[in-house]
Amino acid sequence: MSGEPEDEWSSRDGAGDGGPRVIVIGAGVAGMSTGCYAQMNGMRSRIFEKHVLPGGCCTAWSRDGYIFDYCIEWLIGTAEGNEAHQVWRELGALDGKTITNFEMFNRVVDETGRSVTFYNDPDRLERHLLDVSPADARLIRTFCRDLRRFVDIELYPFLTAPALRTVRERAALLRTVLPAFRLFWRTASTPMHEFADRFQDPLLRRAFRNIFFQDPEGFPLLPYLFNMAGAHHLNAGFPQGGSLGLARSIEERYTSLGGRISYRARVERILVENGRAVGIELRDGKRYYADHVVSACDGHTTIHGLLQGRFTGPRIDKLYDELLHRPGALFPAVVSAFVGIRGDLGPDRAHSTTYLLPPEDAAQLPGALQNSVVVQLRSDYSDGFAPPGRSVIHCTYFSDFAYWKALRAADRKDYRAKKGQVAAFVREFLERRMPGVGERIELVDVASPATTRRYTGNHDGSILAWKAFSEADDIAAKLVGKDRMRLPGLSGFSMAGQWVGMGGLIRAASTGRFVVQYLCDELGRGFTASESRGTEPWHPGKLGRLPQLDKWSMRGDIRT
């Protein structure tokens, strides 16, 4: 922690000439990234976080010795030699960690037990798919041919903010994009559901939609090919320690650079004088001042809560007055059920499987948006998620936030009963799929979309904010590239995180880099970044003391 005195931040004028003061709201990945790069560039930063842990959605909690890892399913940038990896190295996110890579992205199983496995190796995938459905040879070869082409392309433009890219950087980007322009254009303009509907085999028609575990609806082919190609390059692996491990490593990097995080510090409003952000006021009334304020928390809360809707323009109005309320504009919320089990889960099992459910099963899942459930064997992802001799399974499904919000508001007892219904379904379903496992289940911990909203503040419990490849995506890109992550009529203020940079951890981290680059440009100083030199092997003890949460939800205050 920084040794700066409290009046360094309680005074409008600050103290000494130690460089510009930057206040960051939110200790998620974007907020801590902003703080790290601010510190690297001679600024004095301080992060205010309402909870007791860093990470936001990139988090975990514990119960009876189990660690329930909430966020990461794969992380872009786990292999060396690309810009995404460089960002993680600068943030210390992967210091001392091993990376788990899987040979497949996901497996999909239908109601009859037929399955298809989406291997990352395009040759192996093609052979497997042809075995599943020889009649679909033409489409299968088309998909695998495109996957091979994506394997040969590494496009990770995460180092320089769009408006600040040099002629050389733009030329390098064009050299990568132009030879594959037709591939990018075609795969970005072909919706996955339209492509999948061309298959004759009914399993393939449904399975291709669920390569990303559940059907995000509206995604084109491009992100599927891009991420599978990344996994084939070992650049979409799972870092040791998982979600909270990633957040803790960035937190450690930030504090080692002299930054300071204040936990249990809920920001109530951003202080504005003469059209300039000058500081923040906490819920307890305390005020802190800075030369620049960065909000790295929920977008709606920032625009209409912390700033009371006073600084908007056509793009902000389009996003928060129209698209925010349009069905399908946000990435869905999820229900998560973590299962603690005595013993191991046996060999030769897929680490991730989407089960397509018959209507009678799907009807048992409260608030379900799709007839499917994802089962991930989280003990296979990283060590330390379960006590010795035990295992963890994570079951998820897309769910309707409004359903859970109304349920919780009307009757807490019924709300808890519905979470119990989820737990009962998971127990029975796992026993059907893995005979004998039911009697070894020690506990089930359920988190609803309402849980996500309370814990992270994310609007409607959305786990990735605006849905990619949508109208909102186009507008958010302009917030970063044209508006430089600023709001109309307000100086001394920036927004970072997934509400401007879109979802995904590497995108969140890159927005912190971009914010500081734009600030350095405004101040007339060069931007600099250095890699972390941490080499100590990572171990589960680095997670620190995790919250012990309620059996059925993360409700009320976190017990520490």
Buried (B, 14 or more C-beta within 10 A) or exposed (E): EBEBEEEBBBEEEBBEEEBBBBBBBBBBBBBBBBBBBBBBBEBBBBBBBBBBBBBBBBBBBBBEEBBBBBBBBBBBBBBEEBBBBBBBBBBBBBBBBBBBBBEBBBBBBBEEEBBBBBBBBBEBBBBBBBEBBEEBEEBBEBBBEBBBBBBEBBBBBBBBBBBBBEEEBEEEBEEEBEEBEEBBEEBBEBBBBEBBEEBEBEBBBBBBBBBBBBBBBBBBBBBBBBBBBBBBBBBBBBBBBBBBBBBBBBBBBBBBBBBBBBBBBEBBBBBBEEEBBBBBBBEEEBBBBBBBBBBBBBBBBBBBBBBEEEBBEEBBBBBBEEBBEEEEBBBBBBBBBBBBBBEBBEEEBBBBBBBBBEEEBBEBBBBBBBBBBBBBBBBBBBEBBBBEEBBBBBBBBBBBBBBBBBBBEEEEEEBBEBBBBBBEBBBEBBBEBBEEBBEBBBEBBBBBBBBBBBBBBBBBBBBBBBBBBBBBBEBBBEBBBEBBBBBEEBEBBBBBBBBBBBBBBBBBBBBBBBBBBBBBBBBEBEBEBEEBEBEEEBBBEBBEEBBEBBEBBBBEEBEE
